[in-house]
Amino acid sequence: MEDPPFVIGVSGASGAPIAVRVLEGLRDAKVPVALVVSDGALAVLREECGLEPEAVRAFATHVYSDHDLGAPIASGSRPTRGMAVVPCSVNTVAKLALGLSDTLLTRAGHVHLKERRRLVIVPRETPMPTTLLRHLTALSEAGVVVLDAAPPYYLHPRSVDDQTAYLAGKVLDHLGVSHHLYVGWKAEGP
């Protein structure tokens, strides 16, 4: 029997390189991944990473269309090891906060909320309007990890790639997946 997968949702906000690094980290950890990429995210992956859908799908054990509401990850009866939505668009944040499940990505997120499973979101918007802050507060109160895509200046990143690796590593930290994407504050390491 296959281990339950981690569900990774990629929505159409800026920050696609973070999603790619998360997927690389999960591949390196040799864990099963169920991937859902929204239509908007496909365009962002092309723009920010120069990647076509096939390249991203290669990181996943299972790939589902965002339009497939009958996929296994749409049901709470199918176990998962947690979910991350990275990046998480403002639209996706609102749908999750309001319980709207009109796509597989938002349905899988709703399943994680109702089943009290680990859900990590990486919202990408600045400045954040009041409505977004309210939705993020509601999600945080429901147990969602809201991981802001803030750079780790205290670690003295030398490049955008260093910052991206850190953010992907933080997502993996909250999913409980070991990685070597960054070395924490005053830690010994590579």
C-alpha positions in Angstrom: 0.0 0.0 0.0 1.3 3.4 -1.0 2.0 6.0 1.7 -0.4 8.9 1.7 0.8 11.8 -0.4 1.5 15.4 0.4 -0.9 17.6 -1.6 0.7 20.6 -3.3 -1.5 23.2 -4.8 0.0 25.9 -7.0 -2.3 28.8 -7.6 -1.9 31.8 -9.9 0.0 34.3 -7.8 3.6 35.4 -8.2 6.0 33.1 -6.4 6.1 30.1 -8.7 9.9 29.5 -8.0 9.0 28.8 -4.4 6.6 26.1 -5.5 9.2 24.5 -7.7 11.7 24.4 -4.9 9.1 22.8 -2.6 8.5 20.2 -5.2 12.2 19.6 -5.6 12.5 19.2 -1.8 9.7 16.7 -1.7 11.2 14.8 -4.6 14.6 14.7 -2.8 12.8 13.4 0.3 11.3 10.6 -1.8 7.8 11.1 -0.6 4.6 10.8 -2.7 3.2 14.0 -4.0 -0.3 14.8 -5.4 -0.1 18.0 -7.5 -2.8 20.4 -8.5 -1.9 23.4 -10.7 -4.5 26.0 -11.4 -4.9 27.5 -14.8 -3.5 30.8 -13.6 -0.5 29.1 -12.1 0.4 27.5 -15.5 0.8 31.0 -16.9 2.9 32.2 -13.9 5.1 29.1 -14.1 5.9 29.9 -17.7 6.5 33.6 -16.9 8.6 33.3 -13.7 10.3 29.9 -14.3 10.2 29.3 -18.0 8.6 26.0 -17.3 5.9 24.2 -19.2 3.4 22.0 -17.3 5.2 18.7 -18.1 8.3 19.9 -16.4 6.4 20.7 -13.1 4.4 17.5 -13.3 7.6 15.4 -13.4 8.0 16.2 -9.7 4.7 14.6 -8.7 3.6 11.0 -8.1 0.0 12.0 -9.1 -1.1 15.0 -11.1 -4.7 16.1 -11.1 -6.5 18.7 -13.2 -7.9 21.6 -11.1 -11.2 20.8 -12.8 -11.3 17.2 -11.6 -13.5 17.5 -8.5 -13.8 13.6 -8.5 -10.0 13.2 -7.8 -9.1 11.1 -4.7 -7.8 14.2 -2.8 -11.3 15.8 -3.0 -12.5 13.3 -0.3 -11.7 13.3 3.4 -11.9 9.5 3.2 -8.5 9.5 1.4 -5.7 10.1 3.8 -2.9 12.7 3.1 0.1 13.8 5.0 -0.7 17.5 4.7 -1.2 20.2 2.0 0.6 23.3 1.0 -0.7 26.0 -1.4 2.3 27.8 -2.7 2.0 30.4 -3.9 -1.5 31.1 -2.7 -3.4 33.7 -4.6 -5.8 36.2 -3.0 -8.7 34.5 -4.8 -7.6 31.1 -3.3 -7.2 32.6 0.2 -10.8 34.0 0.0 -12.3 30.7 -1.3 -10.5 28.7 1.5 -11.6 31.2 4.2 -15.2 31.2 3.0 -15.5 27.5 2.3 -15.9 27.8 -1.4 -14.8 24.6 -3.2 -15.4 25.1 -6.9 -12.0 23.8 -8.0 -10.0 20.7 -7.0 -7.3 22.9 -5.3 -9.9 24.7 -3.1 -11.8 21.4 -2.5 -8.6 19.7 -1.4 -7.9 22.7 0.9 -11.4 22.4 2.3 -10.9 18.7 3.0 -7.7 19.5 4.9 -9.6 22.1 7.0 -12.6 19.9 7.8 -10.4 16.9 8.6 -8.1 19.1 10.7 -5.1 18.1 8.6 -2.0 20.3 8.2 -2.5 23.1 5.7 0.1 25.6 4.9 -0.5 28.6 2.6 2.0 31.1 1.2 0.0 34.2 0.3 1.5 36.6 -2.2 0.2 40.1 -2.1 1.5 43.4 -1.1 0.2 45.6 0.4 -2.4 43.4 1.9 -5.9 44.9 1.9 -8.1 44.6 4.9 -10.3 41.9 3.3 -7.3 39.7 2.7 -6.1 40.2 6.3 -9.5 39.2 7.6 -9.5 36.0 5.5 -5.9 35.2 6.6 -7.0 35.7 10.2 -9.9 33.3 9.8 -7.7 30.7 8.2 -5.1 31.1 11.0 -7.8 30.7 13.6 -8.9 27.5 11.8 -5.4 26.1 12.3 -3.9 27.0 8.9 -0.2 27.9 8.8 0.0 31.3 7.0 3.6 31.5 5.9 4.3 35.0 4.5 6.8 35.0 1.7 9.1 37.3 3.7 12.9 37.1 3.0 15.2 36.0 5.8 17.5 39.0 6.0 19.0 37.8 9.3 20.5 34.8 7.4 22.2 37.2 4.9 20.9 35.7 1.7 23.3 36.3 -1.2 20.7 35.8 -4.0 17.0 35.6 -4.8 17.6 31.8 -5.1 18.8 31.8 -1.4 15.6 33.5 -0.4 13.5 31.1 -2.5 15.3 28.1 -1.0 14.6 29.5 2.5 10.9 30.0 1.9 10.6 26.5 0.3 12.4 25.1 3.3 10.0 26.8 5.7 7.1 25.2 3.9 8.8 21.8 4.2 9.5 22.5 7.9 5.8 23.0 8.5 4.9 19.8 6.6 7.5 17.9 8.7 9.8 17.0 5.8 13.6 17.0 6.3 15.5 19.1 3.8 18.8 20.9 3.2 17.4 24.1 1.6 18.7 26.5 4.3 20.6 26.6 7.5 18.8 28.2 10.4 20.0 31.0 12.7 23.4 30.2 14.2 23.2 26.6 13.1 26.1 24.5 11.9 25.7 23.0 8.5 26.5 23.0 4.8 
